[in-house]
Amino acid sequence: MSFDLARIMLTTLKQYSNCEISLTFNDNNQQPVLSVCYKEKFFEVTNIQTLVVDRYENIESTIVAIDNVIKDNFQKTSI
């Protein structure tokens, strides 16, 4: 996924913060890996496998976190 597309999607979440919208990122086998939503001025990134929730204040740090988890998950599944 491109950083531009991720930025657009996260900006949309932020614009509609009064709605309950979430994004789900799947691995190559279409299994959910991450869920992202915007709550109380933070992006919440939930690792679906571990249920760990991390909060980020801005779009850039959220994109980096998403990218890191997806890359890590891709490396695990390609071994």
C-alpha positions, -999 to +999 in steps of 0.1 A: +000+000+000+013+034-008+019+061+018-004+084-001-033+060+001-027+054+038-026+091+044-059+096+026-076+068+045-063+080+079-073+116+070-108+103+063-110+086+097-100+118+114-125+139+094-153+115+105-142+112+141-178+113+153-186+081+135-174+046+143-152+038+113-123+014+114-098+001+088-087-035+088-054-046+073-051-082+062-021-104+055-014-122+022-039-150+033-066-124+039-064-129+076-069-097+097-037-083+112-045-047+123-075-026+130-072+012+130-097+037+142-097+073+154-108+080+190-104+110+212-078+128+191-057+096+187-053+069+161-057+036+178-038+007+161-049-027+174-028-058+166-056-083+161-033-113+170-020-099+203-049-074+211-022-048+219-035-013+213-011+015+205-021+052+202-006+077+179-012+115+177-005+120+140-009+104+107+028+100+099+036+080+131+005+059+125+016+051+089+050+041+101+035+018+128+011+002+103+040-003+078+062-019+104+036-044+115+027-054+079+064-058+070+070-079+101+040-100+094+050-105+058+085-117+068+069-142+093+046-156+066+073-158+039+097-179+060 
